[in-house]
């Protein structure tokens, strides 16, 4: 699922919960919530990708080192 659709789905569910509690928020607040959720998804993804890149860099270094000392 794309992050925007996922963020919208989460926001829609939150809006339903707010409504069930008898409250109402302006549409602008829900639009902002979608952006905040997307930003959170982006941050989590980038942190994970950075860890993966570090592991790949370490593996590449190990392979290069093994190749240099291969008999």
C-alpha positions in Angstrom: 0.0 0.0 0.0 1.4 3.4 -0.9 2.2 5.7 2.0 -0.3 8.4 1.1 -3.2 5.9 0.9 -2.0 4.3 4.1 -1.9 7.7 5.9 -5.3 8.5 4.6 -6.7 5.2 5.8 -5.3 5.8 9.3 -6.6 9.3 9.4 -10.0 8.2 8.3 -10.1 5.7 11.1 -9.1 8.4 13.6 -11.8 10.7 12.2 -14.3 7.9 12.8 -13.2 7.5 16.4 -13.4 11.2 17.0 -16.8 11.3 15.5 -18.0 8.4 17.6 -16.8 10.2 20.7 -19.1 13.1 19.7 -16.4 15.5 18.6 -15.6 17.1 15.4 -12.3 18.6 14.0 -11.9 20.9 11.0 -10.9 19.1 7.7 -7.5 21.0 7.8 -6.6 19.1 11.0 -7.2 15.8 9.3 -5.2 17.0 6.2 -2.3 17.9 8.5 -2.6 14.5 10.2 -2.1 12.8 6.8 1.1 14.8 6.3 2.4 13.9 9.7 1.7 10.2 9.2 3.4 10.3 5.8 6.4 12.1 7.4 6.6 9.4 10.1 6.5 6.6 7.5 9.3 8.4 5.5 11.4 8.7 8.6 11.0 5.1 9.6 11.8 3.9 6.0 14.9 6.1 5.7 16.2 4.9 9.1 15.7 1.3 8.0 17.4 1.9 4.6 20.3 3.5 6.3 20.8 0.5 8.5 20.6 -1.8 5.4 23.1 0.4 3.5 25.5 0.1 6.5 25.2 -3.7 6.4 25.8 -3.7 2.7 28.9 -1.5 3.0 30.3 -3.8 5.7 29.6 -6.9 3.5 31.2 -5.3 0.5 34.3 -4.4 2.6 34.5 -8.0 3.8 34.2 -9.4 0.3 36.8 -7.0 -1.0 39.1 -8.0 1.8 38.6 -11.7 1.2 39.3 -11.2 -2.5 42.6 -9.5 -1.8 43.8 -12.4 0.3 42.4 -15.2 -1.8 45.0 -17.9 -2.7 
